[in-house]
Amino acid sequence: MGKIEFDEAAADAVIRAATSAKDELRAQSGARRSAVEEAAADFSGAYADRFTESASTESTDRGKLASVLDDLVGQVRDAKTAAEAEEDRLDALDAWNEADRRRQHAAATSLIATSTLPPVVILAPKPSEVAVRPPLIHAAFAPRERRRSGGGTGQGRSSADPARLRDFSTVSRANDAAVAAKASTLASSWKTFTASCSWVTIDGCTFVTGFERFLEENRADAAWIDRIADAFEQAGGVGSLTNAAIDRVTDDELVRDVQRLFTTGLTPTEVAAVWTDLGLTREDATDLALLPTSVLTVLGNLEGAPYWARSAANVAVLDRRIASAKQFLDDLDRPDRVYSAEARKNAEDLSALESIKSSLSSGGPSAPRTLTVLSADHPPLAAVSIGDLDEAANVTWAVPGMGSSTGSMTDWTDAAQNVYSEQAKAVPAGRGTTNAVVAWMGYEAPPVPPASAAVFGSDFAKAGGEKLAASITGLDATRAGTIPTVNVLGHSYGTTTASYALTTEGVHVDSFTAIASAGIPDSIHGADEIHADAVYAGQAEVVKPIIEHWSGDEWAAVGRDFSSDHHQDPTAPEFGATSFGADGAPGLKPVRDHGVHTWYGGGYLDENTQSLQNVGYATTGQPELLTK
């Protein structure tokens, strides 16, 4: 890497990996075509029609993917050439400037020494000062979903040779395994390239997720054909079966099982009981992720279902929505484009969807991240758990304040990560407690004034409180056999929202911690009316807005004083909470902002602040360690 951010080795790795992958895709054409023709030889009827449709879609998408990768190779090569030209231009310009500097220095020295003009030195023409324009790399690919079983194949019969069908599945899986290895190498090299070649412009590159989705469709095809073969073998082998009989066998059993969870009127406790009866485990996560989007959308937000399953569903939906959005944007200039309202909506939400995706990738092996909520709202609501929510002995819900949305999901998740890390530090060695912190962006927060004055009312808090209460009772149902310690941490307007949740009938937690509170509802007359065994509150020094910027909390008191119905300061002695300090302590920084996570480290949940340390103690049941 030279004067610009471009790593030739990383570019070469992408070129090799993409070339290898597209060559493999094209090389498989003959084997796949022969396998399809062999399977189709004795295959007739409605299911045969669907098979040939699916095979045709696979062939077309495979060719399109190979072409996209071929284009990618050319674009990366062009980027290499452009980067080399820019490096050469910069080197030549530096050399010319250095020569000119030396010429001027020599002329000045000669003039001083001899009082005569120096001889004229003719320099080469000055190299261009116009930078080489960074090239754009664009490689979009999204496979089509394939129509298989279900939905009614109508009356009539289908016939097939199950042995030929199984031969197709065998060939298909072998080819998929070969190309999957190429796809993995390509994904790895592309990740390195994007991290080390920021000089180039990258836009709409969906080929990595599209490649994986293409392979998922292939795997689903192979499993579907195996189920058709099962139907014929159960009927005695070669012959014909009614389409209705094949429908029953090929109708995805896993889909039917999961849909049992969606029975109208089931409580989270009843959902948890049905899930136990299904017998699904974490090993089934990959199969769950292949289910139809309509099924996954419900499962991903279903209280009572285990969080690993919800995350598998939500991540699959998230990836599909991102791919859909990018394909929509990629096709905008095509006169023959066909798109759905859902694709347009995904495109409008793309920034939020990508922020949610990014928030899932910052954890480490000791802190896995899962997506436990992904709504269909605009923009989507979401929740990311740091730590294993199905196993953790100590769970904390982190509820954000005004102006929060999934458009900045990474910021709130980073703040939650700080809480998680502080809790790990706060727990005494050997105690063995495992933690999980949920960055809960599960409600629509009010906008920041002057865009709206809603933060001074409670409509958003009441609606959000209902959703938070549902999430807490959902945890109680999911973890009924191993109830964890449950904490709620609210910031700013999030304390107002949490207060409504924690005064809901049937909701109870071990602790509630309020920081920078925008006001506890006036309807709550003290800490003892909040359904928590312990209530804690922290507030930095209140300063004048704007005038005393970065010297304390400018806005919490404004939220309380100008509110219509949530005036109460939880740190006030008469409220009855256990208060703690946020203005700094020996070895710990003071809070100098109303926010939680600031660029200069002065937020309520920034590292090495007194506030964060006290939050760590409060949410791990150690009030005796709180500092004032």
Sequence and secondary structure as in RCSB ss.txt:
>XXXX:A:sequence
MGKIEFDEAAADAVIRAATSAKDELRAQSGARRSAVEEAAADFSGAYADRFTESASTESTDRGKLASVLDDLVGQ
VRDAKTAAEAEEDRLDALDAWNEADRRRQHAAATSLIATSTLPPVVILAPKPSEVAVRPPLIHAAFAPRERRRSG
GGTGQGRSSADPARLRDFSTVSRANDAAVAAKASTLASSWKTFTASCSWVTIDGCTFVTGFERFLEENRADAAWI
DRIADAFEQAGGVGSLTNAAIDRVTDDELVRDVQRLFTTGLTPTEVAAVWTDLGLTREDATDLALLPTSVLTVLG
NLEGAPYWARSAANVAVLDRRIASAKQFLDDLDRPDRVYSAEARKNAEDLSALESIKSSLSSGGPSAPRTLTVLS
ADHPPLAAVSIGDLDEAANVTWAVPGMGSSTGSMTDWTDAAQNVYSEQAKAVPAGRGTTNAVVAWMGYEAPPVPP
ASAAVFGSDFAKAGGEKLAASITGLDATRAGTIPTVNVLGHSYGTTTASYALTTEGVHVDSFTAIASAGIPDSIH
GADEIHADAVYAGQAEVVKPIIEHWSGDEWAAVGRDFSSDHHQDPTAPEFGATSFGADGAPGLKPVRDHGVHTWY
GGGYLDENTQSLQNVGYATTGQPELLTK
>XXXX:A:secstr
  SSS  HHHHHHHHHHHHHHHHHHHHTHHHHHHHHHHHHTT BSHHHHHHHHHHHHHHHHHHHHHHHHHHHHHH
HHHHHHHHHHHHHHHHHHHHHHHHHHHHHHHHHHHHHHHSS             S     EE           S 
S   SSEEEE HHHHHHHHHHHHHHHHHHHHHHHHHHHHHHHHHHH TTSEE    HHHHHHHHHHHHHHHHHHH
HHHHHHHHHTTSSEEEEHHHHHHHHS HHHHHHHGGG TT  HHHHHHHHHHHT  GGGHHHHTTS HHHHHHHT
T TTS HHHHHHHHHHHHHHHHHHHHHHHHTTT TT    HHHHHHHHTHHHHHHHHHHTSS  TTS EEEEEE 
SSSS  EEEEES TTT SEEEEEE  TT  GGGHHHHHHHHHHHHHHHHHHS TT    EEEEEEE S     TT
S SGGGSSHHHHHHHHHHHHHHHHHHHHTTTS  EEEEEEETHHHHHHHHHTTSTT  EEEEEEES S B TT  
SGGGSSEEEEEEE   B  TTTTTTSSBSSHHHHHHT SS  B TTSGGG  EEE  S BTTBB   SSSSS TT
S STTSTTBHHHHHHHHHTTT GGG   
